Amino acid sequence: MSPSPSAGSASAVQVSLLMVARNTAPFIGAALRSARAQSFADIEIIVVDDGSTDETRTIALAHAAQDPRVRVIDGPRIGLAAVRNASLAAARGRWAAILDSDDLLHFRHIERLVAEARVSRAEIVAANMVSFAITQGVAQTALFAKTPPWRVAREVGLAEYVRANSAFGDPVCAGYLKPLLDLAFLRRHDLAYDPHLRIAEDYDLVARMMARGARFAYLPRPTYFYRRHGASTSHRQSETDLSAMLAAADAVLGSGSTADLRSAVAQRKAGIGTSLRHTRAIGHLKARNPGAALRALGRDWRAWSLLAASAWEGVGRRLASRPQPRPASAPVALVIGTVERGTALHAQIAQLAAAGTKIVTRPPPVDDAARAMLVNGLPALKASFIAPPASADDGGYAIVHADGAMAAPLETAGREAPPMSSAAPPDGAFSHAMPGPA
């Protein structure tokens, strides 16, 4: 289906793509471009601006002016869960999908989630993710769910889901996955985000849906791109946050809960308790009260290990903050696949090489792990090309770092790809390398 804006009339909306935003101007333009470029066109894109003081709202409104599927509404400014609930209340679709304003979507993300929902009739559908970050000018990527159970498509049970959101349980924290949700199920069961939660609100809502009978279908192929950066809410856990998570942990239990589920919830609560003791100890140490820190840690050896890890990370940050001399190097271009001689693409790449650009060639990824690691370890890239006959999906995994800005996934399929622009767009967002006008 074409992602043309005209396809998004209210009567045709199947999916409400929900985005909450507050001061994410460096990223929201890229997020909205990836949303608007979805192959599944029967969508609306709801941006809830929760009192941004930067250019976030201006960028979102500019996209709304270009695409009638984009709506920008005001948030309640009383917490993240309340903002997400405002987006749910405004949704007109059959399903709701989540896109954080600093993340990106593969251009077939919604298409694949909806296809699975229709076939499996699951009320919750989520796909694996590629996490990415910029570290010292290099794009680093990794497959999010790597362990064997998460490499196959399957239904995830509630006890397993709870364990996959426990600090010392399954190494895959499934609550980070951004699901497609059945809005009719949510409204029929009067379910919404818990307003007391600032983090783990996605996990909590999904778990409570499952406790009421919703089925969770998981797709191992990653189509969501999760950005890691210093301002990410999920990277910061306060004592208040953890206390709220602990208070909400039993919400999935009922009189008929299995022993397996009760064990999983107990494991989750123990992990939150350890994190809470660690957070309290850090606070006491910052207040120069080591005695209180020792009492907070008690005999919880896991809390002690978290404290040791925090100390090591602090040393690493201090070392990384020291100015490091960076030798001058030639600009780099990434070529995915084999370029045939005599083609326009070959001539374009040869011209770059003649001008001093280093050309790095990598084969098209053959599996999800290879896709996720496609550009890992490369220096900052000036341009990226996809050579035919790479598949339509290959471009979705070519997340590249272009002169200080992270570019959104490429979307070329079976055609010669133009190079990715190394200049940031006027709104500070990142652009797709697509044919035709931007």
C-alpha positions as CSV (number, residue, x, y, z in Angstrom):
1,M,0.0,0.0,0.0
2,S,1.2,3.5,-0.7
3,P,2.0,5.7,2.2
4,S,0.4,8.7,0.6
5,P,-1.1,11.2,3.1
6,S,-4.5,11.0,1.3
7,A,-5.0,7.4,2.5
8,G,-5.3,8.5,6.1
9,S,-8.8,9.8,6.4
10,A,-10.6,9.2,9.6
11,S,-13.0,6.7,8.1
12,A,-10.0,4.6,6.7
13,V,-7.9,4.6,9.9
14,Q,-7.0,1.1,11.0
15,V,-4.0,1.9,13.1
16,S,-3.4,4.9,15.4
17,L,0.3,5.4,15.7
18,L,0.8,7.0,19.1
19,M,3.7,9.3,20.0
20,V,4.3,11.3,23.1
21,A,6.9,14.0,23.0
22,R,8.6,16.4,25.3
23,N,11.8,18.3,24.3
24,T,12.9,15.7,21.6
25,A,13.6,18.2,18.9
26,P,16.8,16.5,17.7
27,F,14.9,13.3,17.1
28,I,11.2,13.8,16.5
29,G,11.6,14.8,12.8
30,A,13.2,11.4,12.0
31,A,10.6,9.6,14.0
32,L,7.7,11.3,12.1
33,R,9.3,10.6,8.8
34,S,9.6,6.9,9.5
35,A,6.0,6.9,10.6
36,R,4.7,8.8,7.5
37,A,6.7,6.4,5.3
38,Q,4.9,3.3,6.5
39,S,3.9,0.8,3.7
40,F,0.6,0.4,5.6
41,A,-1.1,3.6,4.8
42,D,-4.4,3.4,6.7
43,I,-3.0,5.1,9.8
44,E,-3.2,8.2,11.8
45,I,-0.3,9.6,13.7
46,I,-1.1,11.3,17.0
47,V,1.6,13.4,18.6
48,V,0.9,14.5,22.2
49,D,3.2,17.3,23.0
50,D,3.6,17.5,26.7
51,G,4.8,21.1,27.2
52,S,8.0,21.1,25.1
53,T,10.1,24.1,25.5
54,D,12.3,23.5,22.5
55,E,11.4,23.1,18.8
56,T,9.5,19.8,19.2
57,R,6.1,21.2,18.7
58,T,7.1,23.3,15.8
59,I,8.6,20.3,14.0
60,A,5.5,18.2,14.7
61,L,3.2,20.9,13.4
62,A,5.3,21.2,10.2
63,H,4.7,17.5,9.6
64,A,1.0,17.9,10.3
65,A,0.9,20.7,7.7
66,Q,2.4,18.4,5.1
67,D,0.4,15.3,6.0
68,P,-3.3,15.3,7.2
69,R,-2.7,11.9,8.9
70,V,-0.6,13.7,11.6
71,R,-2.4,15.3,14.5
72,V,-0.7,17.3,17.2
73,I,-2.5,17.6,20.6
74,D,-1.6,19.0,23.9
75,G,-0.6,16.8,26.8
76,P,-1.9,17.1,30.4
77,R,1.6,17.7,31.8
78,I,1.1,15.5,34.8
79,G,3.3,12.5,34.0
80,L,4.1,10.1,31.1
81,A,1.3,7.6,31.8
82,A,-1.2,10.4,31.7
83,V,0.2,11.6,28.3
84,R,0.0,8.1,26.9
85,N,-3.6,7.9,28.1
86,A,-4.4,11.1,26.3
87,S,-3.0,9.5,23.1
88,L,-5.2,6.4,23.7
89,A,-8.3,8.5,24.2
90,A,-7.7,10.4,20.9
91,A,-7.1,7.2,18.9
92,R,-9.7,6.3,16.2
93,G,-8.1,3.2,14.9
94,R,-8.8,-0.5,15.3
95,W,-5.3,-0.9,16.8
96,A,-2.9,1.4,18.5
97,A,0.9,1.2,17.8
98,I,3.6,2.9,19.9
99,L,6.5,5.0,18.6
100,D,8.6,7.0,21.0
101,S,9.6,10.4,19.6
102,D,13.3,9.5,19.6
103,D,13.0,6.2,17.9
104,L,12.5,5.0,14.3
105,L,10.4,2.4,12.4
106,H,11.3,0.1,9.5
107,F,9.0,1.1,6.7
108,R,7.1,-2.2,6.9
109,H,6.8,-2.2,10.7
110,I,3.0,-1.5,10.9
111,E,2.2,-3.7,7.9
112,R,3.9,-6.7,9.6
113,L,2.3,-6.2,13.0
114,V,-1.2,-5.9,11.5
115,A,-0.7,-8.9,9.3
116,E,0.2,-11.0,12.4
117,A,-2.7,-9.6,14.4
118,R,-5.1,-10.6,11.6
119,V,-3.7,-14.1,11.2
120,S,-3.2,-15.0,14.9
121,R,-6.1,-12.8,16.3
122,A,-3.7,-11.9,19.1
123,E,-4.6,-8.7,21.0
124,I,-1.0,-7.8,21.4
125,V,1.7,-8.1,18.7
126,A,5.3,-6.9,19.1
127,A,8.4,-7.3,17.0
128,N,12.1,-7.5,18.0
129,M,14.1,-4.3,17.9
130,V,17.5,-3.0,16.9
131,S,19.0,-0.8,19.5
132,F,21.3,1.9,18.4
133,A,23.4,4.7,19.8
134,I,26.1,7.2,18.9
135,T,29.3,6.8,20.8
136,Q,32.2,9.1,20.0
137,G,30.9,9.7,16.5
138,V,30.3,6.0,15.6
139,A,26.9,4.4,15.0
140,Q,26.7,1.3,17.3
141,T,23.8,-1.2,16.7
142,A,22.7,-4.4,18.3
143,L,19.9,-6.9,18.1
144,F,17.7,-6.4,21.2
145,A,16.4,-9.9,21.9
146,K,19.2,-12.3,21.1
147,T,18.6,-15.4,23.2
148,P,17.3,-18.6,21.5
149,P,13.7,-18.4,22.7
150,W,13.4,-14.9,21.2
151,R,14.6,-16.0,17.7
152,V,11.4,-17.7,16.8
153,A,7.8,-16.4,16.2
154,R,5.6,-17.6,19.0
155,E,3.0,-16.7,21.6
156,V,4.4,-15.4,24.9
157,G,2.7,-16.4,28.1
158,L,2.1,-14.1,31.0
159,A,4.5,-15.8,33.5
160,E,7.2,-15.7,30.9
161,Y,6.5,-12.1,30.1
162,V,6.7,-11.2,33.8
163,R,10.1,-13.0,34.1
164,A,11.3,-11.2,31.0
165,N,10.8,-8.0,32.9
166,S,12.6,-9.0,36.0
167,A,16.0,-7.6,36.9
168,F,17.6,-11.0,37.4
169,G,15.3,-13.1,35.2
170,D,15.3,-13.4,31.4
171,P,18.1,-11.2,30.0
172,V,15.6,-9.9,27.4
173,C,13.6,-7.1,29.0
174,A,10.4,-7.6,26.9
175,G,8.7,-4.5,28.4
176,Y,10.9,-2.4,26.1
177,L,9.2,-3.9,23.0
178,K,6.7,-1.5,21.4
179,P,3.5,-3.4,20.8
180,L,0.4,-3.2,18.6
181,L,-2.6,-3.1,20.9
182,D,-6.2,-4.0,20.3
183,L,-8.1,-0.9,21.2
184,A,-11.4,-2.6,21.5
185,F,-10.0,-5.0,24.1
186,L,-8.5,-2.1,26.1
187,R,-11.8,-0.3,26.1
188,R,-13.9,-3.4,26.8
189,H,-11.8,-4.1,29.9
190,D,-11.5,-0.4,30.9
191,L,-7.7,-0.6,30.8
192,A,-5.3,2.3,30.5
193,Y,-1.8,3.2,31.6
194,D,-1.2,3.4,35.4
195,P,-0.8,7.1,36.2
196,H,1.5,6.3,39.1
197,L,4.2,4.9,36.8
198,R,6.8,7.0,35.1
199,I,8.8,4.0,33.7
200,A,7.7,0.4,33.0
201,E,4.3,1.8,32.0
202,D,4.3,-0.2,28.8
203,Y,5.1,-3.5,30.5
204,D,2.4,-2.8,33.1
205,L,-0.4,-2.2,30.6
206,V,0.6,-5.2,28.5
207,A,0.8,-7.5,31.6
208,R,-2.6,-6.4,32.8
209,M,-4.1,-7.0,29.3
210,M,-2.6,-10.5,29.4
211,A,-4.0,-11.1,32.9
212,R,-7.4,-10.4,31.5
213,G,-7.0,-12.9,28.6
214,A,-5.2,-11.0,25.9
215,R,-2.7,-13.1,23.8
216,F,0.8,-11.8,23.0
217,A,2.2,-12.7,19.6
218,Y,6.0,-12.1,19.1
219,L,7.8,-11.6,15.8
220,P,11.6,-12.2,15.9
221,R,12.4,-10.0,12.9
222,P,13.3,-6.6,14.1
223,T,11.4,-3.7,12.6
224,Y,11.6,-1.1,15.5
225,F,14.7,1.0,16.1
226,Y,15.3,1.9,19.7
227,R,17.6,4.8,20.3
228,R,19.8,4.8,23.3
229,H,21.0,8.2,24.5
230,G,21.7,10.1,27.7
231,A,18.3,11.7,28.0
232,S,16.3,8.5,27.6
233,T,13.7,8.2,30.4
234,S,14.2,4.4,30.6
235,H,17.9,4.9,31.6
236,R,17.0,6.8,34.8
237,Q,15.3,5.1,37.7
238,S,14.6,7.1,40.8
239,E,13.5,5.8,44.2
240,T,10.0,7.1,43.5
241,D,9.9,5.3,40.2
242,L,11.0,2.0,41.7
243,S,8.6,2.3,44.6
244,A,5.7,2.8,42.2
245,M,6.8,-0.3,40.1
246,L,7.0,-2.3,43.3
247,A,3.5,-1.2,44.3
248,A,2.1,-2.1,40.9
249,A,3.8,-5.5,40.6
250,D,0.8,-7.5,42.0
251,A,-1.7,-6.0,39.6
252,V,-1.5,-9.1,37.3
253,L,-2.4,-11.5,40.1
254,G,-5.9,-12.8,40.9
255,S,-7.5,-15.6,42.8
256,G,-7.0,-18.0,40.0
257,S,-3.4,-17.2,39.3
258,T,-1.1,-20.1,38.8
259,A,1.9,-21.0,41.0
260,D,4.2,-20.3,38.0
261,L,2.8,-16.7,37.7
262,R,3.0,-16.1,41.4
263,S,6.6,-17.2,41.3
264,A,7.4,-14.9,38.4
265,V,5.8,-11.9,40.2
266,A,7.8,-12.7,43.3
267,Q,11.0,-12.8,41.2
268,R,10.1,-9.4,39.6
269,K,9.4,-7.8,43.0
270,A,12.7,-9.1,44.4
271,G,14.6,-7.6,41.4
272,I,12.8,-4.2,41.9
273,G,13.7,-4.4,45.6
274,T,17.4,-4.9,44.8
275,S,17.3,-1.9,42.4
276,L,15.6,0.1,45.1
277,R,18.3,-0.7,47.7
278,H,21.0,0.2,45.1
279,T,19.3,3.5,44.3
280,R,18.9,4.4,47.9
281,A,22.6,3.6,48.6
282,I,23.7,5.8,45.7
283,G,21.6,8.7,47.1
284,H,23.2,8.2,50.5
285,L,26.7,8.2,49.0
286,K,26.0,11.4,47.1
287,A,24.9,12.9,50.4
288,R,28.3,11.7,51.9
289,N,26.6,9.3,54.3
290,P,28.4,6.0,53.8
291,G,26.8,4.5,56.9
292,A,23.3,4.9,55.6
293,A,24.4,3.5,52.2
294,L,25.7,0.3,54.0
295,R,22.4,0.0,55.8
296,A,20.5,0.4,52.6
297,L,22.4,-2.3,50.9
298,G,22.2,-4.7,53.8
299,R,23.0,-8.3,52.9
300,D,21.6,-8.0,49.3
301,W,24.7,-9.1,47.4
302,R,23.0,-8.3,44.1
303,A,22.6,-4.7,45.3
304,W,26.3,-4.7,46.2
305,S,27.2,-5.9,42.7
306,L,25.0,-3.1,41.2
307,L,26.9,-0.6,43.3
308,A,30.2,-1.9,42.1
309,A,29.0,-1.7,38.5
310,S,27.9,1.9,39.0
311,A,31.3,2.9,40.4
312,W,33.0,1.3,37.4
313,E,30.7,3.1,35.0
314,G,31.4,6.4,36.8
315,V,35.2,5.8,36.3
316,G,34.5,5.1,32.6
317,R,32.5,8.2,32.1
318,R,35.2,10.4,33.7
319,L,37.8,8.9,31.5
320,A,35.7,9.2,28.4
321,S,35.0,12.9,29.2
322,R,38.7,13.7,28.9
323,P,39.6,15.2,25.5
324,Q,41.0,12.6,23.2
325,P,43.0,13.5,20.1
326,R,41.3,12.2,17.0
327,P,43.5,11.7,14.0
328,A,42.1,13.2,10.7
329,S,40.6,10.5,8.5
330,A,39.0,10.3,5.1
331,P,35.2,10.4,4.9
332,V,33.6,6.9,4.6
333,A,30.8,5.6,2.4
334,L,29.0,2.3,3.0
335,V,28.0,0.1,0.0
336,I,25.6,-2.7,0.8
337,G,25.8,-5.4,-1.9
338,T,27.7,-5.7,-5.2
339,V,27.6,-2.8,-7.6
340,E,27.8,-3.7,-11.3
341,R,30.3,-1.9,-13.4
342,G,28.9,0.5,-16.0
343,T,25.9,1.5,-13.9
344,A,25.1,5.0,-12.7
345,L,25.5,3.9,-9.1
346,H,29.0,2.5,-9.9
347,A,30.0,5.8,-11.5
348,Q,28.7,7.8,-8.5
349,I,30.6,5.7,-6.0
350,A,33.8,5.9,-8.2
351,Q,33.4,9.7,-8.2
352,L,33.3,9.7,-4.4
353,A,36.3,7.4,-4.2
354,A,38.3,9.7,-6.6
355,A,37.5,12.6,-4.3
356,G,39.1,10.9,-1.4
357,T,36.1,9.1,0.2
358,K,37.0,5.6,1.6
359,I,34.5,3.0,0.3
360,V,33.5,0.2,2.7
361,T,31.6,-2.7,1.1
362,R,29.5,-5.2,3.0
363,P,27.3,-8.0,1.7
364,P,23.5,-7.8,2.1
365,P,22.6,-9.2,5.6
366,V,21.5,-12.8,5.5
367,D,19.8,-13.1,8.8
368,D,18.4,-10.9,11.6
369,A,21.7,-10.9,13.6
370,A,23.6,-9.8,10.5
371,R,21.1,-7.1,9.8
372,A,21.3,-5.7,13.3
373,M,25.1,-5.6,13.2
374,L,25.3,-4.2,9.6
375,V,27.1,-0.9,10.5
376,N,28.4,-1.7,13.9
377,G,31.9,-0.6,14.4
378,L,32.1,1.6,11.3
379,P,33.3,5.2,11.6
380,A,31.0,8.1,10.9
381,L,29.6,7.6,7.4
382,K,29.3,10.3,4.7
383,A,26.9,8.3,2.5
384,S,25.2,4.9,2.2
385,F,24.2,3.0,-0.9
386,I,22.2,-0.2,-1.5
387,A,23.1,-2.1,-4.6
388,P,20.4,-4.1,-6.4
389,P,19.3,-6.8,-6.1
390,A,19.3,-6.3,-2.4
391,S,15.8,-7.0,-1.0
392,A,13.3,-4.3,0.0
393,D,14.1,-5.0,3.7
394,D,17.8,-4.6,3.6
395,G,17.7,-0.9,3.6
396,G,15.7,-0.9,6.8
397,Y,18.7,-2.1,8.7
398,A,21.2,0.4,7.2
399,I,21.1,2.8,10.1
400,V,24.1,5.1,9.4
401,H,25.7,8.0,11.1
402,A,26.0,10.9,8.7
403,D,28.1,13.9,9.7
404,G,26.7,14.2,13.3
405,A,23.1,13.2,12.5
406,M,21.6,9.7,12.7
407,A,19.9,9.0,9.4
408,A,16.6,7.1,9.3
409,P,16.5,3.7,7.6
410,L,16.9,3.7,3.8
411,E,13.9,2.5,1.8
412,T,15.3,1.6,-1.6
413,A,14.1,-1.7,-3.2
414,G,15.5,-3.2,-6.3
415,R,16.7,0.1,-7.7
416,E,19.8,2.2,-7.6
417,A,19.8,4.1,-4.3
418,P,20.8,7.7,-4.2
419,P,23.4,8.6,-1.6
420,M,22.2,9.6,1.8
421,S,22.5,13.4,2.3
422,S,25.2,14.3,4.7
423,A,23.4,17.6,5.6
424,A,20.8,17.7,8.3
425,P,17.3,18.8,7.1
426,P,16.2,22.3,8.1
427,D,14.0,21.1,10.9
428,G,17.0,19.4,12.6
429,A,15.5,16.0,11.8
430,F,17.1,13.2,9.8
431,S,16.1,12.3,6.3
432,H,15.4,9.0,4.4
433,A,17.3,8.5,1.2
434,M,14.3,8.1,-1.0
435,P,13.7,8.9,-4.7
436,G,11.6,11.9,-5.4
437,P,11.0,15.0,-3.3
438,A,11.6,14.9,0.4
